[in-house]
Amino acid sequence: MNYRMIRYILGWILIFSALFMIVPMITALCYTEKAGLAFLLSAGISAAIGSLYVLKRPAKTELHAREGFVIVSLSWIALSLSGCMPFVFSGAIPHFIDALFETVSGYTTTGASILTEVESLPKCVLMWRSFIHWVGGMGVLVFIMAFMQLSGGQNMHLMKAESPGPSVSKLVPRVRTTAMLLYSIYFVLTLAEFVILLFADMSVFDALNTSFATAGTGGFGVKNTSLGGFSPAVQIIVTVFMMLFATNFSSYYLIMKGSFKDAFNSEIRLFFAIAITAAIIIAVNISDMYGSFGEAARHSAFTVASVMSTTGFATTDFNLWPELSRSLVVILTFVGGCAGSTCGGIKISRIIILFKSMGKELQNLVHPKQVKKIVVDKRPVEHEVVRSVNVYMVCLVMIFVLSLLVISFDNHDFTTNFTSVATCLNNVGPGLNMVGPMGNFAGFSPVSKTMLIFDMLAGRLELFPVLLLFLPDTWKK
């Protein structure tokens, strides 16, 4: 284990965390808010500690796969600890566990909140909540790889450990160039949404926050009613962009290259097929609750896009919908979006592999001597990928059950407990009952909040990097 290199990269993480705080500091200057001093103090502390770690670059810079997993996990923990300081220092969230919960929820793009009211918060604090969505959406290490140069294929270990989905490949030969390309696409889509929202009569502040939260598929809003208080035009625009950000970013690169057939692969087709089907079923089911079918369809499409992209925005309280629609929302919480996007959940690619694995096993029962490989988009899926998907599902179930048992000590109802774990582990945000779109997580005990913090980190990092921290062999030299 290359401990010196781990410390070195963690130092850069803290320095970048300090740089990220420039955005809310500028916001505080624009609105003459004293809360900006909390960000200045926090940035100073993070930069000072980080500078101590990067004063001397280690002579041995070699990184292996396990170092990649450890660096990613510890980086997200360090980033969360650094990022929660402004909440505490400003007094916006005075309790440490609550501040850490809000920060982890922001960086992991979960959008679950302990705040009961947000409109009275300083604008610099609101900007920080949304901006950390944007930073965490594409991945912190992916961002830093665009600026840091490691030798050999070491960047790939970091990228694989942090990127969502069962497999990660380079778009171009150099990983650093791939990281820059991904962030370029990310930035352009964010800018496009921001400009379009301005044309929809949104204020600059609201449009910027909404764009950051949509791009990261996070869902922190600047209004107590999320996006319910904005115009139908704004809601439709955000619906479209939530789906765009839930799409594999590699598809955009393939479209730019003219490889349309590869871009619209089976994962993309199934993702949109599930979304459209669910939106139609829910729209029909809730049509009696709204003034017209068009209004019901708008709320249905928005909610499906919000849940499948794991953004967590809301235009209406879907907690009041009929049981069929509520059940579909919970199911979609687990489905998630595409691999290689900014969203959480199991991912469509894993679901495809799981169903094909099931079909293969059933066929083997009928034809025991048959040798058949799992094929996706006319390409065979390696056994290691199939095994990884199966182990992922086992770990997901085990963590889910453990988390459910831990938070059940708070004695809330089962629906609240179940959807709380589901929404945190899948990085969605709102659940049902107490944690519905108009509710929050303030009613949980510090122990339960700590468990849900773990779930959010585990879900964002695809379980394995976080679980490896508890394996003794990981830390052996």
C-alpha positions as CSV (number, residue, x, y, z in Angstrom):
1,M,0.0,0.0,0.0
2,N,1.5,3.3,-1.1
3,Y,0.5,5.4,1.9
4,R,2.6,8.4,0.9
5,M,0.9,8.7,-2.5
6,I,-2.5,8.3,-0.9
7,R,-1.7,11.2,1.5
8,Y,-0.4,13.2,-1.5
9,I,-3.6,12.9,-3.5
10,L,-5.7,13.5,-0.4
11,G,-3.8,16.8,0.0
12,W,-4.8,17.8,-3.5
13,I,-8.3,16.9,-2.7
14,L,-8.4,19.3,0.2
15,I,-6.8,22.0,-1.8
16,F,-9.4,21.6,-4.6
17,S,-12.1,21.6,-1.9
18,A,-10.8,25.0,-0.8
19,L,-10.9,26.2,-4.4
20,F,-14.5,25.0,-4.8
21,M,-15.5,27.4,-2.0
22,I,-14.6,30.4,-4.1
23,V,-18.0,30.0,-5.8
24,P,-20.1,30.6,-2.7
25,M,-17.6,33.3,-1.6
26,I,-18.3,35.2,-4.8
27,T,-22.0,34.7,-4.2
28,A,-21.6,36.1,-0.7
29,L,-19.8,39.2,-2.1
30,C,-22.6,39.7,-4.7
31,Y,-25.3,39.6,-2.1
32,T,-23.2,41.2,0.7
33,E,-23.7,38.2,3.1
34,K,-21.6,37.7,6.2
35,A,-22.0,34.0,5.9
36,G,-19.3,34.2,3.2
37,L,-16.7,34.5,6.0
38,A,-17.5,30.9,7.0
39,F,-16.4,29.7,3.5
40,L,-13.3,31.8,3.7
41,L,-12.4,30.2,7.1
42,S,-13.2,26.7,5.8
43,A,-11.2,27.2,2.7
44,G,-8.2,28.4,4.7
45,I,-8.3,25.4,7.0
46,S,-8.7,22.9,4.0
47,A,-5.9,24.6,2.0
48,A,-3.5,24.7,5.0
49,I,-4.0,21.0,5.7
50,G,-3.8,20.0,2.1
51,S,-0.6,22.0,1.5
52,L,1.1,20.1,4.3
53,Y,0.4,16.8,2.4
54,V,1.6,18.1,-1.0
55,L,4.8,19.9,0.0
56,K,6.8,16.9,-1.2
57,R,5.8,14.6,-4.1
58,P,6.5,11.0,-3.1
59,A,9.4,9.3,-4.9
60,K,7.3,6.2,-5.4
61,T,4.2,7.2,-7.3
62,E,3.0,3.7,-8.4
63,L,-0.6,3.0,-7.7
64,H,-2.4,-0.4,-8.0
65,A,-6.1,-1.2,-8.1
66,R,-6.5,-1.4,-4.3
67,E,-4.9,2.0,-3.8
68,G,-7.3,3.4,-6.4
69,F,-10.3,2.2,-4.4
70,V,-8.8,3.5,-1.1
71,I,-8.0,6.9,-2.6
72,V,-11.5,7.3,-4.0
73,S,-13.2,6.3,-0.8
74,L,-11.0,8.5,1.5
75,S,-11.2,11.4,-1.0
76,W,-14.9,11.5,-0.8
77,I,-14.8,11.3,3.0
78,A,-12.2,14.1,3.2
79,L,-14.1,16.2,0.8
80,S,-17.3,15.7,2.8
81,L,-15.6,16.6,6.1
82,S,-14.1,19.7,4.5
83,G,-17.4,20.7,2.8
84,C,-19.5,20.5,6.0
85,M,-17.4,23.1,7.8
86,P,-19.1,26.1,6.1
87,F,-22.5,24.8,7.2
88,V,-21.3,24.6,10.8
89,F,-19.3,27.9,10.9
90,S,-22.1,29.9,9.3
91,G,-24.7,28.5,11.7
92,A,-26.9,27.3,8.9
93,I,-26.6,23.7,10.2
94,P,-24.9,24.0,13.6
95,H,-24.8,20.3,14.5
96,F,-21.9,18.3,12.9
97,I,-23.8,15.1,12.0
98,D,-26.5,17.1,10.3
99,A,-24.0,19.2,8.5
100,L,-22.1,16.1,7.4
101,F,-25.4,14.5,6.3
102,E,-26.2,17.5,4.1
103,T,-22.7,17.7,2.6
104,V,-22.5,14.0,1.8
105,S,-26.0,14.2,0.3
106,G,-24.8,17.1,-1.8
107,Y,-21.5,15.5,-3.0
108,T,-23.1,12.1,-3.6
109,T,-25.9,13.9,-5.5
110,T,-28.5,12.2,-3.3
111,G,-30.5,15.3,-2.4
112,A,-31.8,14.0,0.9
113,S,-31.9,16.9,3.3
114,I,-32.3,17.5,7.1
115,L,-33.4,21.1,6.5
116,T,-37.0,21.9,7.2
117,E,-36.9,25.2,5.4
118,V,-34.4,26.5,2.8
119,E,-35.6,29.8,1.5
120,S,-34.4,31.7,4.6
121,L,-30.8,30.4,4.2
122,P,-28.1,32.8,2.9
123,K,-27.8,32.6,-0.9
124,C,-24.1,31.6,-0.6
125,V,-25.2,28.5,1.4
126,L,-27.8,27.7,-1.2
127,M,-25.2,28.0,-3.9
128,W,-22.8,25.7,-2.0
129,R,-25.5,23.1,-1.7
130,S,-26.1,23.1,-5.4
131,F,-22.5,23.5,-6.5
132,I,-21.3,20.4,-4.6
133,H,-24.0,18.5,-6.6
134,W,-22.3,19.7,-9.8
135,V,-18.8,18.8,-8.5
136,G,-19.9,15.4,-7.2
137,G,-22.0,14.5,-10.3
138,M,-19.2,13.7,-12.7
139,G,-16.8,12.7,-9.9
140,V,-14.2,14.5,-7.9
141,L,-11.3,12.4,-9.0
142,V,-12.4,12.6,-12.6
143,F,-12.2,16.4,-12.3
144,I,-8.8,16.3,-10.7
145,M,-7.5,13.9,-13.3
146,A,-8.1,16.6,-15.9
147,F,-5.4,18.6,-14.1
148,M,-3.1,16.1,-12.4
149,Q,-0.9,13.8,-14.5
150,L,0.0,10.4,-13.1
151,S,2.2,8.0,-14.9
152,G,1.2,4.9,-16.8
153,G,-2.4,3.6,-16.4
154,Q,-2.7,4.8,-12.8
155,N,-5.4,7.3,-13.6
156,M,-7.5,4.4,-14.9
157,H,-7.6,2.8,-11.4
158,L,-9.0,6.0,-10.0
159,M,-11.5,6.4,-12.8
160,K,-12.8,2.8,-12.5
161,A,-13.2,3.1,-8.8
162,E,-15.2,6.3,-9.0
163,S,-17.2,6.0,-12.2
164,P,-20.8,4.6,-12.0
165,G,-21.5,1.4,-13.9
166,P,-20.3,-2.2,-14.2
167,S,-17.4,-1.2,-16.6
168,V,-15.4,1.9,-17.6
169,S,-13.5,2.3,-20.8
170,K,-11.4,5.1,-22.2
171,L,-13.0,7.1,-25.0
172,V,-9.6,8.1,-26.3
173,P,-6.1,6.6,-25.7
174,R,-5.2,8.9,-22.8
175,V,-7.2,8.7,-19.6
176,R,-6.5,12.4,-18.8
177,T,-7.9,13.4,-22.2
178,T,-11.0,11.2,-21.5
179,A,-11.5,13.0,-18.2
180,M,-11.3,16.4,-19.9
181,L,-13.6,15.3,-22.7
182,L,-16.2,14.1,-20.2
183,Y,-16.1,17.3,-18.3
184,S,-16.4,19.3,-21.5
185,I,-19.6,17.5,-22.4
186,Y,-20.8,18.0,-18.8
187,F,-20.0,21.7,-18.8
188,V,-21.7,22.3,-22.2
189,L,-24.9,20.5,-21.2
190,T,-24.9,22.5,-17.9
191,L,-24.4,25.8,-19.7
192,A,-27.1,24.9,-22.2
193,E,-29.7,24.2,-19.5
194,F,-28.7,27.5,-17.7
195,V,-29.2,29.6,-20.8
196,I,-32.5,27.9,-21.7
197,L,-33.8,28.4,-18.2
198,L,-33.0,32.1,-18.4
199,F,-35.2,32.3,-21.5
200,A,-37.9,30.6,-19.5
201,D,-37.9,33.7,-17.2
202,M,-36.0,32.1,-14.4
203,S,-33.7,34.4,-12.4
204,V,-29.9,34.1,-12.8
205,F,-29.5,32.7,-9.3
206,D,-32.3,30.2,-9.6
207,A,-31.3,29.1,-13.0
208,L,-27.7,28.5,-12.0
209,N,-28.6,26.6,-8.9
210,T,-31.2,24.5,-10.8
211,S,-28.6,23.8,-13.6
212,F,-26.0,22.7,-11.1
213,A,-28.5,20.4,-9.3
214,T,-29.9,18.9,-12.5
215,A,-26.4,18.3,-14.0
216,G,-25.3,16.4,-11.0
217,T,-28.7,14.7,-10.7
218,G,-28.7,15.9,-7.1
219,G,-32.0,17.7,-6.5
220,F,-31.3,20.3,-3.9
221,G,-33.7,23.2,-4.5
222,V,-33.8,26.8,-3.6
223,K,-37.5,26.8,-2.8
224,N,-39.3,24.8,-0.1
225,T,-41.6,23.4,-2.8
226,S,-38.6,22.2,-4.9
227,L,-39.7,23.0,-8.5
228,G,-43.4,23.0,-7.7
229,G,-43.5,26.8,-7.6
230,F,-41.9,27.4,-11.0
231,S,-43.7,27.5,-14.4
232,P,-44.7,24.5,-16.4
233,A,-42.1,25.6,-19.0
234,V,-39.3,25.4,-16.5
235,Q,-40.5,22.0,-15.3
236,I,-40.6,20.6,-18.9
237,I,-37.0,22.0,-19.5
238,V,-35.7,20.4,-16.4
239,T,-37.5,17.1,-17.2
240,V,-35.6,16.9,-20.6
241,F,-32.2,17.7,-19.0
242,M,-32.7,15.2,-16.2
243,M,-33.0,12.5,-18.8
244,L,-30.0,13.9,-20.8
245,F,-27.8,13.8,-17.7
246,A,-29.0,10.2,-16.9
247,T,-27.7,9.1,-20.3
248,N,-24.3,7.5,-20.7
249,F,-21.9,10.3,-21.6
250,S,-20.0,8.1,-23.9
251,S,-23.1,8.2,-26.2
252,Y,-22.6,11.9,-26.7
253,Y,-19.0,11.3,-27.8
254,L,-20.2,8.6,-30.2
255,I,-22.8,10.9,-31.6
256,M,-20.2,13.6,-32.2
257,K,-18.1,10.9,-34.0
258,G,-21.1,10.0,-36.1
259,S,-21.5,6.5,-34.6
260,F,-25.2,6.8,-34.1
261,K,-25.8,3.0,-34.0
262,D,-23.3,2.5,-31.2
263,A,-24.6,5.6,-29.4
264,F,-28.2,4.3,-29.2
265,N,-27.4,0.9,-27.8
266,S,-29.6,-1.5,-25.9
267,E,-29.0,0.3,-22.6
268,I,-30.2,3.7,-23.9
269,R,-33.2,2.1,-25.7
270,L,-34.3,0.2,-22.6
271,F,-33.8,3.3,-20.3
272,F,-36.1,5.4,-22.4
273,A,-38.6,2.6,-22.9
274,I,-38.9,2.1,-19.1
275,A,-39.2,5.8,-18.5
276,I,-41.9,6.3,-21.2
277,T,-43.9,3.3,-20.1
278,A,-43.8,4.2,-16.4
279,A,-44.8,7.9,-17.2
280,I,-47.8,6.8,-19.2
281,I,-49.0,4.3,-16.5
282,I,-48.7,6.9,-13.8
283,A,-50.3,9.6,-15.8
284,V,-53.4,7.5,-16.4
285,N,-53.4,6.4,-12.7
286,I,-53.3,10.0,-11.4
287,S,-55.3,11.7,-14.1
288,D,-58.3,12.2,-11.7
289,M,-56.2,14.1,-9.2
290,Y,-55.3,17.0,-11.6
291,G,-57.3,19.5,-13.7
292,S,-56.4,17.8,-17.0
293,F,-54.6,14.8,-18.4
294,G,-51.9,17.1,-19.7
295,E,-51.2,18.4,-16.3
296,A,-51.1,14.8,-14.9
297,A,-48.8,13.8,-17.7
298,R,-46.4,16.7,-17.0
299,H,-46.2,15.8,-13.3
300,S,-45.8,12.1,-14.2
301,A,-43.1,12.6,-16.7
302,F,-41.2,15.0,-14.4
303,T,-41.4,12.5,-11.4
304,V,-40.3,9.5,-13.5
305,A,-37.4,11.5,-15.0
306,S,-36.5,12.8,-11.5
307,V,-36.5,9.3,-9.9
308,M,-34.9,7.4,-12.7
309,S,-32.2,10.0,-13.1
310,T,-32.0,9.9,-9.2
311,T,-32.2,13.7,-9.2
312,G,-34.9,14.0,-6.6
313,F,-36.6,17.2,-7.7
314,A,-40.4,17.4,-7.3
315,T,-43.3,19.4,-8.8
316,T,-46.0,17.7,-6.7
317,D,-46.3,15.6,-3.6
318,F,-46.2,12.1,-5.1
319,N,-46.6,10.8,-1.6
320,L,-50.3,11.5,-2.1
321,W,-50.6,9.4,-5.3
322,P,-52.5,6.1,-5.5
323,E,-50.6,3.0,-4.4
324,L,-49.8,1.8,-8.0
325,S,-48.0,5.1,-8.8
326,R,-46.3,5.2,-5.4
327,S,-45.1,1.6,-5.9
328,L,-43.8,2.4,-9.4
329,V,-41.8,5.4,-8.0
330,V,-40.2,3.1,-5.4
331,I,-39.3,0.5,-8.1
332,L,-37.8,3.2,-10.3
333,T,-35.7,4.3,-7.4
334,F,-33.8,1.1,-7.6
335,V,-33.6,1.1,-11.5
336,G,-31.6,4.3,-11.9
337,G,-30.2,5.5,-15.2
338,C,-27.4,4.5,-17.5
339,A,-23.8,3.6,-16.6
340,G,-21.4,6.4,-17.3
341,S,-23.9,9.1,-16.3
342,T,-24.2,11.2,-13.2
343,C,-27.1,9.3,-11.7
344,G,-27.3,6.5,-9.1
345,G,-29.3,3.4,-8.8
346,I,-28.5,-0.2,-9.9
347,K,-28.1,1.1,-13.5
348,I,-29.8,-0.2,-16.7
349,S,-26.7,-2.0,-17.9
350,R,-26.6,-4.1,-14.7
351,I,-30.3,-4.9,-15.1
352,I,-29.7,-6.1,-18.7
353,I,-26.8,-8.3,-17.6
354,L,-28.9,-9.7,-14.6
355,F,-31.8,-10.6,-16.8
356,K,-29.5,-12.2,-19.5
357,S,-27.8,-14.2,-16.7
358,M,-31.1,-15.4,-15.5
359,G,-32.1,-16.4,-19.0
360,K,-28.8,-18.2,-19.5
361,E,-29.2,-20.2,-16.2
362,L,-32.8,-21.2,-17.1
363,Q,-31.7,-22.4,-20.5
364,N,-28.9,-24.4,-18.9
365,L,-31.5,-26.3,-16.9
366,V,-33.2,-27.3,-20.1
367,H,-29.9,-27.9,-22.1
368,P,-27.2,-28.8,-19.5
369,K,-24.5,-29.3,-22.1
370,Q,-25.1,-26.1,-23.9
371,V,-22.3,-23.5,-23.7
372,K,-23.7,-20.0,-24.2
373,K,-22.1,-16.6,-23.5
374,I,-24.0,-13.6,-22.4
375,V,-24.1,-11.1,-25.3
376,V,-25.0,-7.4,-25.1
377,D,-25.2,-5.3,-28.3
378,K,-23.5,-8.2,-30.2
379,R,-20.5,-8.2,-27.9
380,P,-19.8,-11.0,-25.4
381,V,-19.8,-9.9,-21.7
382,E,-16.7,-11.1,-19.9
383,H,-17.2,-13.5,-17.0
384,E,-15.5,-11.0,-14.6
385,V,-18.2,-8.4,-15.4
386,V,-21.0,-10.9,-14.8
387,R,-19.5,-12.0,-11.6
388,S,-19.0,-8.4,-10.5
389,V,-22.7,-7.6,-11.2
390,N,-23.8,-10.6,-9.2
391,V,-21.6,-9.8,-6.2
392,Y,-22.8,-6.1,-6.4
393,M,-26.4,-7.2,-6.0
394,V,-25.5,-9.5,-3.1
395,C,-23.7,-6.6,-1.4
396,L,-26.6,-4.2,-2.1
397,V,-29.1,-6.5,-0.5
398,M,-26.9,-7.1,2.6
399,I,-26.2,-3.4,3.1
400,F,-29.9,-2.6,2.6
401,V,-31.0,-5.1,5.2
402,L,-28.4,-4.0,7.7
403,S,-29.3,-0.3,7.2
404,L,-33.0,-1.1,7.5
405,L,-32.4,-2.8,10.8
406,V,-30.2,0.0,12.2
407,I,-32.7,2.8,11.4
408,S,-35.7,0.8,12.6
409,F,-34.5,1.5,16.2
410,D,-35.9,5.0,15.7
411,N,-39.3,3.4,15.5
412,H,-40.6,5.1,12.4
413,D,-43.1,3.3,10.1
414,F,-41.8,0.6,7.7
415,T,-42.5,2.6,4.5
416,T,-40.5,5.6,5.9
417,N,-37.6,3.3,6.9
418,F,-37.7,1.2,3.6
419,T,-37.8,4.2,1.3
420,S,-35.2,6.1,3.4
421,V,-32.6,3.4,2.9
422,A,-33.7,2.9,-0.7
423,T,-33.4,6.6,-1.6
424,C,-30.0,7.1,0.2
425,L,-28.4,3.9,-1.1
426,N,-29.6,4.7,-4.6
427,N,-28.8,8.4,-4.3
428,V,-32.3,9.6,-5.2
429,G,-33.3,11.9,-2.3
430,P,-37.1,11.8,-1.5
431,G,-38.9,8.7,-0.4
432,L,-42.4,8.2,1.0
433,N,-44.2,9.2,4.1
434,M,-42.0,11.1,6.5
435,V,-39.2,11.5,3.9
436,G,-41.5,12.2,1.0
437,P,-40.9,15.1,-1.5
438,M,-42.4,17.6,1.0
439,G,-40.7,16.0,4.0
440,N,-37.1,15.6,5.2
441,F,-34.6,13.5,7.2
442,A,-34.5,15.7,10.3
443,G,-36.5,13.2,12.4
444,F,-33.8,10.5,12.4
445,S,-31.4,10.0,15.3
446,P,-27.7,10.7,14.9
447,V,-27.0,7.0,14.7
448,S,-29.5,6.5,11.8
449,K,-28.2,9.6,10.0
450,T,-24.7,8.1,10.3
451,M,-25.9,4.9,8.8
452,L,-27.7,6.8,5.9
453,I,-24.5,8.8,5.4
454,F,-22.7,5.5,4.9
455,D,-25.4,4.4,2.5
456,M,-25.1,7.6,0.4
457,L,-21.3,7.2,0.1
458,A,-21.6,3.4,-0.7
459,G,-24.3,4.0,-3.3
460,R,-22.4,6.8,-5.1
461,L,-19.1,4.8,-5.1
462,E,-20.8,1.6,-6.3
463,L,-20.3,-0.2,-2.9
464,F,-17.0,-1.9,-3.5
465,P,-14.6,1.0,-2.8
466,V,-16.3,1.8,0.6
467,L,-16.5,-1.9,1.6
468,L,-12.8,-2.4,0.9
469,L,-12.0,0.0,3.7
470,F,-13.2,-2.6,6.1
471,L,-11.1,-5.4,4.7
472,P,-7.8,-5.9,6.6
473,D,-5.9,-7.1,3.5
474,T,-6.6,-3.8,1.9
475,W,-4.2,-2.1,4.3
476,K,-1.3,-4.5,4.2
477,K,1.9,-3.3,2.6
